[in-house]
Amino acid sequence: MADSLAPLGVGIGWRPEIDLSIARLPGVDWVEVVAENLHVEHLPASLLSLKQRGLPVLPHAVSLSLGGAEDLDTARVEHLAAVTDALDAPMASDHVCFVRAGGLDAGHLIPLPRTRAALDVLVDNVKLTQSILGVPFAVENIAAVLEWPDAELSEARFLAELTERTGCGLIIDVANLYANARNIGTDPEVFLDEIPLEKIAYVHVAGGVDRDGVYHDTHAHPVRPEVLELLTELRSRTEPPGVLLERDDDYPSDTELAGELAAIRAALDAGARA
């Protein structure tokens, strides 16, 4: 995926609450937008303005439930395809998770049991999604506060086999790697050792907070130094096509957002020198 995707640079997640900030921030090379928040016939003017300036706008879905045991809701995939087409986006993405079961919607991303049976379901759903989309497709690792028992594969091996069987790309969220290290004791460096680095489409960076003994990936707090250190570690191994700052709540000032983007660039520079 890295070889087939043009360099993106450093970007930020587009949200209507900070659309004017994004428009005037220096050093924003591209944006990612939550696909479910868009109506293809009524795209926000501020988002279209960024597109007209030449910034790539990439749709990121949150509701496909690719790992769900129920049949894939192709209407959701078709909406993602329509948004992708309307934005002239070079790729689209979602998460390695499920969000629905038994007709109920959890309202958040739930980790998959890392079994071969679960992998088979995920592979089938990713392939179906790819058959509907007209662009490359990538999936993101998520933050978890629990692990299913009887795992047959490490998370990295699970993702590696997924890419081998489908050709999909990967969005590596280093904040989620940090969260999983804190909450379930995984080793981020072992993860980076095992994943196919050439399949990285881009990288996510976000902030979080400790609460009641658990690290919460809130996207509403400053990015921690430890997360930036993981970004540096990743960059020392490969040059990802792009890195994106996610912020979904408690939006800071333009100055603070610019500082976080600058910190991301500094972390990448440190990794390039390593």
C-alpha positions in Angstrom: 0.0 0.0 0.0 2.8 2.4 0.8 4.3 1.9 -2.6 1.0 2.6 -4.4 -0.1 5.7 -2.4 1.3 9.1 -3.1 3.0 10.8 -0.1 0.4 12.6 2.0 2.5 14.4 4.6 1.1 15.5 8.0 -2.6 16.0 8.3 -5.5 16.4 10.7 -8.9 14.9 11.2 -11.5 17.2 9.7 -14.3 18.0 12.2 -17.0 20.7 11.7 -16.1 22.2 15.1 -12.6 23.0 13.9 -13.1 23.5 10.2 -12.1 27.1 10.3 -9.0 26.3 12.4 -8.0 23.7 9.9 -8.4 26.1 7.0 -5.9 28.6 8.6 -3.5 26.2 10.2 0.0 26.1 8.7 1.5 22.8 7.8 -1.8 20.8 7.1 -1.1 18.7 4.0 -4.3 16.6 4.0 -7.4 15.7 6.0 -9.4 12.7 6.9 -13.1 12.8 7.4 -15.6 10.4 9.1 -17.6 9.1 6.2 -20.8 8.5 8.1 -20.9 12.3 8.9 -21.2 13.3 5.3 -24.0 13.5 2.8 -22.7 13.3 -0.7 -25.1 15.8 -2.1 -24.5 18.3 0.7 -20.7 18.3 1.4 -19.6 21.0 3.8 -18.4 24.2 2.1 -15.3 24.3 4.3 -14.4 20.7 3.3 -14.8 21.4 -0.4 -12.6 24.5 0.0 -9.8 22.4 1.3 -10.3 20.0 -1.6 -10.2 22.9 -4.1 -6.9 24.0 -2.5 -5.5 20.6 -3.5 -5.5 18.9 -0.1 -6.4 15.2 -0.3 -9.5 14.4 1.6 -9.7 10.7 2.7 -12.9 9.1 4.1 -12.6 7.0 7.2 -15.6 4.8 8.1 -16.6 3.7 11.6 -19.7 1.6 11.1 -19.0 -1.2 8.6 -18.5 -3.8 11.4 -16.0 -5.7 9.2 -15.5 -8.4 11.8 -19.1 -8.9 12.6 -20.6 -12.4 12.3 -23.7 -10.9 10.7 -23.8 -10.3 6.9 -22.0 -7.1 5.9 -24.4 -4.2 5.4 -23.6 -3.3 1.8 -25.6 -0.1 2.0 -23.0 1.3 4.4 -20.2 0.2 2.0 -22.0 1.8 -0.9 -22.3 5.1 1.1 -18.5 4.9 1.8 -18.0 4.4 -2.0 -20.2 7.3 -2.8 -18.3 9.6 -0.4 -15.0 8.4 -1.7 -16.1 9.2 -5.3 -17.5 12.6 -4.3 -14.2 13.5 -2.7 -12.0 12.1 -5.4 -10.2 10.3 -2.6 -7.3 7.9 -3.4 -8.4 5.4 -0.8 -10.9 4.6 2.0 -10.7 2.9 5.3 -12.4 1.5 8.4 -11.4 -0.6 11.5 -10.5 -4.1 12.5 -13.5 -4.6 14.8 -17.2 -5.2 15.0 -19.8 -2.7 16.2 -23.1 -4.7 15.8 -24.3 -8.1 17.0 -27.7 -9.6 17.4 -29.3 -6.6 15.8 -27.8 -4.3 18.4 -25.3 -1.5 17.8 -22.7 -1.2 20.5 -21.9 2.5 19.8 -18.2 1.9 19.8 -15.5 -0.3 18.3 -15.2 -3.8 19.8 -12.0 -5.8 19.3 -12.2 -9.2 17.5 -11.2 -12.5 18.9 -8.0 -13.3 17.1 -9.0 -16.8 15.9 -8.7 -18.2 12.4 -12.5 -18.4 12.2 -12.8 -14.7 13.0 -10.0 -13.9 10.5 -12.0 -15.8 7.8 -15.0 -13.7 8.5 -12.9 -10.5 8.4 -11.3 -11.6 5.1 -14.6 -12.2 3.4 -16.0 -8.9 4.5 -12.9 -6.9 3.5 -13.0 -8.6 0.1 -16.7 -7.7 -0.4 -15.9 -4.1 0.6 -13.1 -4.0 -1.9 -15.4 -5.3 -4.6 -17.8 -2.4 -4.0 -15.2 0.4 -3.6 -13.3 1.7 -6.6 -10.2 2.6 -4.7 -7.7 0.8 -2.4 -9.0 0.0 1.1 -7.2 0.0 4.5 -8.1 -1.1 8.0 -7.0 0.3 11.3 -5.9 -1.4 14.5 -8.0 -0.3 17.5 -7.6 0.3 21.2 -8.8 -2.5 23.5 -9.5 -2.7 27.2 -9.9 -6.5 27.1 -8.6 -9.5 25.1 -10.8 -12.4 24.1 -9.5 -15.8 25.4 -8.0 -18.5 23.3 -6.3 -16.2 20.8 -4.6 -18.1 18.0 -2.6 -15.2 16.5 -0.9 -12.1 17.8 -2.5 -8.9 16.7 0.3 -8.2 14.2 0.2 -11.7 12.7 -3.6 -11.4 12.5 -3.2 -8.1 10.5 -0.4 -9.6 8.4 -2.5 -12.5 7.3 -5.4 -10.2 6.6 -3.2 -8.2 4.2 -1.8 -11.3 2.6 -5.2 -12.7 1.9 -6.9 -9.5 0.8 -4.2 -7.1 -0.4 -5.7 -4.4 1.9 -3.6 -1.7 3.5 -3.1 -0.8 7.1 -3.6 2.3 9.2 -1.4 2.0 12.2 -2.7 4.0 15.1 0.3 4.5 17.5 -1.9 5.9 20.2 -3.9 2.6 20.1 -0.6 0.7 20.4 0.2 2.7 23.5 -3.3 2.2 24.9 -3.0 -1.6 24.4 0.4 -1.7 26.0 -1.0 0.1 29.1 -4.3 -1.8 29.3 -3.6 -5.3 28.2 0.2 -5.5 28.3 1.1 -5.8 24.7 4.5 -4.8 23.4 4.4 -2.1 20.7 7.9 -2.8 19.5 7.1 -6.5 18.9 4.0 -5.4 17.0 6.1 -3.2 14.8 8.6 -6.0 14.3 5.8 -8.3 13.0 3.6 -6.2 10.8 4.2 -5.8 7.1 5.6 -2.3 7.1 5.1 -2.0 3.3 1.4 -2.3 3.8 1.1 0.9 5.9 -1.2 3.4 4.2 -0.8 6.0 6.9 -0.5 6.5 10.7 -2.9 7.9 13.3 -1.8 9.9 16.4 -4.1 10.9 19.2 -4.3 11.8 22.8 -5.9 10.1 25.8 -6.2 10.1 29.6 -5.8 7.8 32.6 -9.0 7.2 34.5 -9.7 4.6 37.2 -6.6 2.7 36.4 -7.4 2.4 32.6 -5.9 4.4 29.8 -8.7 5.9 27.6 -8.0 6.7 24.0 -10.2 9.8 24.1 -9.0 11.9 21.1 -9.8 14.8 23.5 -6.5 15.3 25.3 -3.0 16.3 24.2 -0.8 13.7 22.5 1.4 12.0 25.1 5.2 12.0 24.7 5.1 8.2 24.8 2.9 8.1 21.7 5.2 10.4 19.9 8.1 8.1 20.8 6.2 5.2 19.2 5.8 7.4 16.1 9.6 8.0 16.1 10.2 4.2 16.5 7.9 3.4 13.6 9.6 6.1 11.4 13.0 4.6 12.2 11.8 1.4 10.5 9.9 2.8 7.6 8.6 6.1 6.1 4.8 6.1 6.2 3.0 7.9 3.4 1.2 10.1 5.9 0.6 10.8 9.5 -2.7 12.2 10.9 -3.6 13.9 14.1 -7.0 13.0 15.5 -9.0 15.3 17.8 -12.7 14.6 18.4 -13.6 16.7 21.4 -12.5 19.4 23.8 -11.0 21.2 20.9 -7.9 23.4 21.7 -6.8 26.6 20.2 -5.2 27.0 16.8 -1.9 27.5 18.6 -2.2 24.2 20.5 -3.2 22.3 17.3 -0.3 23.8 15.4 2.0 22.7 18.3 0.8 19.1 18.1 1.3 19.1 14.3 4.8 20.4 14.8 5.5 17.8 17.5 4.5 15.1 15.0 6.9 16.5 12.4 9.7 16.6 15.0 9.0 12.9 16.0 9.1 11.9 12.3 12.4 13.8 11.9 13.9 12.1 14.9 12.9 8.7 13.5 14.4 9.5 10.1 17.7 10.3 11.8 17.7 7.2 14.0 
